[in-house]
Amino acid sequence: MLPAILKGNKMTPQLDPMIPSLYRIHGVLQETEDTFTLELEPAQNKKTPTFLPGQFNMLYMFGTGEAALSISG
């Protein structure tokens, strides 16, 4: 059963934010010598969540490690 939130008088199912979503790297754009942008696409054709600039996220790469990210524009 999915968690739900109340919107108005209707319960709306929500995905559990603690369960990771799988993405593939679609492209890499080298911005500067030490800064790059990753273009990601959902691995399972799921709807891409919406974000606002400045939100925090964690990126995990299996067998490599993790990085804390700030989302921009």
C-alpha positions as CSV (number, residue, x, y, z in Angstrom):
1,M,0.0,0.0,0.0
2,L,1.4,3.4,-1.0
3,P,1.5,6.3,1.5
4,A,-1.2,8.9,0.9
5,I,-1.7,12.6,1.7
6,L,-5.0,14.5,2.0
7,K,-5.7,17.1,-0.7
8,G,-8.9,18.8,-0.1
9,N,-11.3,16.0,0.9
10,K,-9.5,13.3,-1.2
11,M,-6.6,11.0,-0.3
12,T,-3.9,11.0,-3.0
13,P,-1.4,8.2,-3.2
14,Q,2.3,9.3,-2.9
15,L,5.5,7.4,-3.7
16,D,7.7,6.7,-0.7
17,P,10.5,9.2,-0.9
18,M,12.8,6.8,1.0
19,I,12.7,4.2,-1.8
20,P,15.3,5.1,-4.5
21,S,14.3,5.6,-8.1
22,L,16.6,4.3,-10.8
23,Y,17.9,6.6,-13.5
24,R,20.3,6.3,-16.5
25,I,22.8,8.9,-17.5
26,H,21.5,10.3,-20.8
27,G,24.2,12.9,-21.3
28,V,27.0,14.8,-19.7
29,L,27.7,18.5,-20.3
30,Q,31.2,19.7,-19.1
31,E,30.4,23.2,-17.8
32,T,33.9,24.1,-16.5
33,E,37.1,22.3,-15.6
34,D,35.5,20.9,-12.4
35,T,31.8,21.3,-13.0
36,F,29.5,19.2,-15.1
37,T,25.7,18.6,-15.7
38,L,24.3,15.1,-15.8
39,E,21.2,14.6,-18.0
40,L,19.2,11.8,-16.4
41,E,16.3,9.7,-17.6
42,P,14.1,7.3,-15.6
43,A,15.2,3.7,-16.0
44,Q,11.7,2.4,-15.9
45,N,9.7,5.0,-17.9
46,K,8.3,6.5,-14.8
47,K,7.1,10.1,-14.6
48,T,9.9,12.4,-13.7
49,P,9.3,14.3,-10.4
50,T,9.2,18.0,-10.4
51,F,11.8,20.0,-8.5
52,L,12.5,23.6,-7.5
53,P,15.9,25.2,-7.7
54,G,17.8,24.8,-4.5
55,Q,16.3,21.5,-3.4
56,F,18.6,18.9,-2.0
57,N,19.0,15.4,-3.4
58,M,21.3,12.4,-3.1
59,L,22.9,10.7,-6.1
60,Y,24.1,7.1,-5.6
61,M,26.1,5.3,-8.2
62,F,26.3,1.5,-7.5
63,G,29.8,0.4,-6.7
64,T,31.1,3.9,-6.8
65,G,29.6,6.0,-3.9
66,E,27.3,8.9,-3.3
67,A,27.1,12.6,-3.7
68,A,24.9,15.3,-2.2
69,L,23.5,17.6,-4.9
70,S,21.7,20.8,-5.1
71,I,19.2,21.1,-8.0
72,S,19.4,24.2,-10.2
73,G,17.2,25.6,-12.9
